[in-house]
Structure formats: C-alpha cells, structure tokens
Amino acid sequence: MSEDFLFNVLLGMFLSSLAASVLLWRRELARNPLRERLQQDSAAAGLTPSGEGIALEQAVLSPWLTRLATFGERIAGSEQDRATLRRLLGTAGWHHSDALGLLMLAKYASGLLCLIAALWGPFAPASHFGMSALAVGLLALFVGSTLPELLVKRRAARRHESLTRSMPDALDLMVICAEAGLPFPRILKVVSRELALSAPVMAEELAYTSAELQMLPDRTQALHHLAERTRVAAVESTVSSLIQAERYGTPLAQALRTIADESRSTLILSLEERAGKLPAQLSLPLMTLILPPVVALVATPALMRVMRSLMS
C-alpha cells in the first residue's frame, strides 16, 4: 500500500513538472521581441513603473484564454450587469478588455470547486444526492461563486482608500508643476513618476490618464474617464473643477491651488470624523473584553465565601 502511494506521488510530481515545463516552453515561444524592445525603450526614456503596468494590462492574451474570456463575457448577464462589473473592475485597477470574462470564469470555476469539495468531502458517495447534501452543495456553490467578486470589491475598496489619502499630495505636486509652467499632460507624467514609490495607485491612475490624453482628441473625455474609474469624491471634484477652469479660462495653477486646499481640508475633516467615532466603536470591545474579567475579580471572593459556607 505504501509503495503504491509513493508511486502515485512520484508520478504526480513528474506529470506536474512536465506540464510546467511545457507551459514555460510555450510562453517562451510566444514572446514578442518587438514588444520587449519597445518596453526597454520606454524604460530608457524614463517612464514610470505604472506606465509599464498599463502596457502589460493592454497586452494581448493567449488565443485560448481570449476565447474563454469571450465565453465568460457572454454569460455575464444583462448589459446593465456587465456595465456594473466593468466599473467595479476599473475601480479595482483592472482595465483589460477581457477582465470581465476572466472574472466570470473565475466565479464559475470557484463555485464548482467549492461544490465538489462540499459534496465529496463530508458526505459518503451514497448520500451525494440527498437533501442535506443538496442544501450544502447549493450553499457552497453560492459562496464559491461570490468569493471572486468579494475579493475584487475588497481590492477596489483598498484602492479607493489609497486614492483618497494620496490625492492632496498629488494636487500639491500638480500646483508646483503648474507654477513651473508645465502643460497639463506633462504635469500628469511628472506627478505619476514622483508618486510611483509613495502612492503607486495614484501614480498608475495618473499615468493611465496621461496615456489617454495622448490618444483621445478631447481632454474632457479623458478626465471623465479618470473620475469614472476611481469613484473617489476628491478626484471627481478635481475633474469637475479642471473642466470648468478650462472652459472659462481660469489659470491652471490657480485652479489647482484652490482644489489642493479644499482636498487637504476635506481629508483633515474626514480624519477628525473618524477619530471622533473611535470612542463609540471601542465601547463594545471594552465591554466584551474588560468587563467580564473585572466582574470575575470582584465577584470571586464573595462566591468563594458562599461556597465555603454551604460546604461547611
């Protein structure tokens, strides 16, 4: 029995290593020398890491993965559901055209895996089609299919918090660049390069907007795309103020300075609000963790006297 088990383990390791070697070999054959050379030239020209990430996000997937993503997008539901999921993926930082299909494939694959694990784990083979197994399987299918979307929402929430915190710093850098006389597309490039280490999420979004400014004929459309991707109140107010400043001819440095002051004040007020909520939020943990030991320490001597008197 032990020899058969050892043989199966060794056979599984050999097949896994063989599959990994084949995948690496196919990936090596699918390399595009032109794309690699363009990336090297971009890095030599001083592009930010976020710009490289954008280039990788827009890279062409393998044909079989593209076909799977197309099939996954077809089963994504109505057009309104697809638009909602696309906005969620954009907020989470995934801007690839096949991201929606891959998310749907991940949801169905995760649901099927959880279903198989729930049915073939605690239940015997004879009871796979019973009522209890059916209920557990449906629950596992629901949890497994919901898990990838919850992970995407968590990533989107983390990016939202990071963008909110780094927006005042980005605006301060924009004010400095505007006072130095740089045009707006150049301002976005410089600020994204400077924030690549301290605020990579904001640097990525600004670099993506800078790339859109070079491709789109209208600057307003690129700014609207930035507000739709981030869904941050500070970014939306900044975009609306920049559009109004461009429409009415307000100097860019003055508009950015006003937006930066407002954004810094809003961030400080939000932090003060969160600090004011801490006492109320800490009341329940204090009552749960501190009150029972205090009651036990106070009541233990009296209980011991009562027990001694009853035993005597």
N, C-alpha and C positions, 0 to 999 in steps of 0.2 A: 504493500500500500504506500509505504514511504517512497519506494523507488518510482512508482507511477506518479506520485505527487511531484517529486523532484524533476522527473522528465517533463511533466506539463509546465512547470515553472520555467525550466530552461528553454523549452520550445516557445513559450510566450515571450520570453526575453529576446530570443533570436528573431521571432517574427516582428516584434516591436522595433528592434534596431534596424531590421531590413526595411520596414515601412518608413522609418525616419530617414534612412539613407536615400531611399527613392524620392521622398519629398524634397530633401535638400538638393538632390541632383536635378530635379525638375525646376526647382527655384533658381538654381544656378544657370540653367539653360534659358530660363525666361527673363534673365536680367537684360535690361535695355542700356547699352553703353551710352546712347545719346542722352538719356535722362540723367545718368550718373555724371556725365561730363557737364551738363547744364547745372546740376546741383553743385558741383565743385566750383564752377564759375560764379554761381550766385554766392556761395560761401566766401569766395575770394573777394567778391565785390562788397562784402560787409553786411549781408542780410542777417536778420535775427534768427534764432532758433525757431521762433514761432512761424516765421515765413517758410522755413524748411518743413515744419509740420503741416502747413497749408498745402505745400506741394505734394507731400506724401498723402494727405487726405484726398486730394483730387487725382491720385494715381489710379491707373486702370487696374481693376481686379482681374483675376484669372477668369477664363470663359465659363468654367463650370460654376464658379462662385457667383458670377454675374447672372447666370441663368437661374440659380437658386434664389438669388435676391429678387429677381423679376417675379418668380412664382410667389415668393413671400409677400411682395407688394400687392399682388392680385387678391390675396386673402386677408388684406388688412382691414376690410370693412368698407364703409361708405367714404365718400370724398371728404366729408367733414372729419371723420375719424382719422383719415390719412393726414389731413392738414394739422390736426391736433398733435399727432405723433411726430410729424416733421418739426413743428415748433418746439416740442419737447426735446427732440434730438439736437436741434440747433442750439437750444439753451444749454444742453449738456456738452456742446462743443464738437458734435459730430455733424459735419456739413456735407459728407459724401452723398452723392445721389442714390446710392444703393444702401444707405444706412437703414431706411425704413424696412426694406425687405429682409435685411440681415437681422433686425430686431424681431420681426415676426417669426423668422425661422428659429431664433434663439428661444422665443416664448413657447412655441410648439414643441421644440426638442426638449426644453426643460420640463414642460408639463408631462410629456411621455416618459421621460426618465423617472420623474417622481412617481408617476402612476405605476411603472414597472417595479420600482423599489418598494412601493407601498403594498402591492399585491403579492409579490414573490418574497417579501421579507418576513413579516409576522404570520402570514396565513399559510396553511397547508395547501398543496396542489388541489385537493378535493374541494376546498371551500373558496376557490377563486371567484366563483360566480354566485356566492351567497349575498344576502342583503347587507350584512356588515362589511364584507369586502367591497361591495359596490359603493357603499357610502364612503368608506375610507379612500377608495380609488378616485372617486369624484372630487373629494376634498384635496387629495394630493395633486390631482390634475389642475385644479384651480390655483392652488398655492404655487405649483411649479410654473404655470403659465403667467402668473402675476409677478414672480420674482425678478425676471429681467427688467420689466418696466419699473419696478420699485428701485432697482439699482440705478437705472437711468435717471429717475426722479431725484435720487439721493445725490448723484453727481451734479445734476442741474442745480439743486439747492446749494451745494458747496461752491459751485462756480458763481451763483448769484451772490452769496455772501462775500466771496473774494472780490468780485467786481464792485460791490458796494463799498468795501473798505478801501480799495485802491483807486477809486475814482477821484477823490480830492488830490492825491499825489499826481495822478496823470494830468489833471487840469492845471496844477501849478507848473508842471513841466511844459505844458502847452502854452501857458502865458509867457514863460521865459523865451520859448522858441518864437512866438508871435512877436514879442518885443524886439527880438533879434532880426526880424524882417523875413523869416522863412514863410513860404507859401503853405497852405493847409495840407496838401498831400505830403510835403516834405516834413511838416510837423508830426504827422502821424508816424512816419518812418522813424524819425529820431526818437520820439517818445516810446515807441514799441521796442526799439533797441535798448534804450536806457532802462526800461522796466522788465527786461527779459529775465533777470535774476530775482528781483524783489517781488514782482507781480506778473508771473508768466501768463495767467489767464487774461488779464487786461492787455498785455503785450500781444497775445495771439489775436484777440478781437480787433485791436487797432491795426495790426499787420494785415488781417483779412480785409478790413475796411479800406486800407491803403491800396491793396490789390484791386478791389472793386472800383475805386476811384480811377484807376488807370484803364479799366476795361469799360465801365459804364459811361455814357455820354453826359449824364446828369449827376451832379454831386448830391442833390437832394435824395435821389433814389438810393445811393449807397449809404447815406446817413439813416434813412428809414430802415434799411436792412439791418444796420447795427442795432437800432432800437428794438426791432422785432426779434433778433437773435438773443439779445441779452435779457430783455424783460426786466430791466432794472430802472427804478424810478429816476435815479440820478442821471443815468445815461439818456433816458427819454427826455428829461427836461433839458439836458445839454444839447441833444439833437434838435429839439424844437427851438431853442434859443439861437443855435448856429444857423438854422434855416431862416429865422426871422432877421438875424443880423445880415445875412447875405441878401435877403430880399430888400431890406430897407437901407442898405449901405452903411451899417454900423461898422466901425473899425474892429478887426478881428481880435486884437489884443484887449481892447476894452470889453468886448463881449465875453471873452474867455475869463478875464479877471473877475467880472461880475458873477459868472457861473461858478468859478472856483470858490469865491467867498460863500455863495449860497450852499454849495455842496459841502464845504467844510462845516458850516453851521448846522446843516441838516444831519451830518454824521455825528457831530458832538451831541446834538439833541437826542438822537436815537440811542447813543451810548448812555446818556444820562437816564433816559427812559428805561433801558434795560437794567441799569444799576438800581433804579428805584423799585423795580419789580422783584429784586433779589430777596428782600425780607419776607415777602409773601410766598415766594417759591420755596424758601428754605424752612418755612414753618412746618410743612408736612414731614420732611426728613428729620427735623429736630424732634418732633413729637413721636416719630416712629423709632428712632434710634437712641434718643436720650431719655425720654420719659419712662419707658419700661425699666431700664436699669435703676433710675432714681427711685421709682416706686418699689422695686425689689429691695433696694438697700434700706429704704425707710421701713418697709413692712416686714422684712425678715426677722428682726428681733422680736416684734410683737407676735408673729406667727410661731416662733420657736418657744416663747413663754406659754402660749396657748397649748401647743403640743405637749410640752413638759407637764403642764397642769393636768391635761387629760390623761397622759400616761401614768401619772402618779395617782 
